[in-house]
């Protein structure tokens, strides 16, 4: 419906996150290194897959000329729920498996990510 699913890259990038050293709880986005709390967290990455928690299709006003796009919440195995763009060819069911595609910015920092519903 929205866009064709993209081909997987050879080495998929993952979303950077943080894990609290005492509780083990994972947070997204990653706690910045300059944060006063940074020493309480370790850097981790999220899985390449997630499950669809919920989504909506946004229909911009006709005068904008923009196409509809989907936004979703995805649940990761690490116990984190992440909000982002969703791409699909066939409308996914809640609980559907999602893959995560991450684009690296020019400076080596994550610049964008999206969830892809396959099937």
C-alpha positions, 0 to 999 in steps of 0.5 A: 500500500505505502511503499515496496519493501526494501531489500535487506542489507548484508549487515543490518544496522541496529538501533542504539539503546541503553541498559540500566546496570542495576535493573537491566531495564532497556531504554530507547533512545540511548542515554547520551555519554555526556549525561550525568546519569551515563555511568549508570547505563551501558550501551546496547543495541536493539534486535533486528526484529520487533512485533507490531503493537499498533499503527495508524495511517496519516493522510496529509491534507490534499493541498500538501500534495503528500502521500499517506504514510504510516506510523507505528509502535513496535515492541522489541524483545528487550522490553522497549516500545519504539515509535517510528515509520512503518512501511508495508505492501499488505496491511499488517495485523497487530502482532505481526513481525517487523524488521527494522532498517536503520540508516546511518547518518553522514557522521556515523550517527543513526539518522533514521529508522523504519519498521518494515512489515513483510508478507 
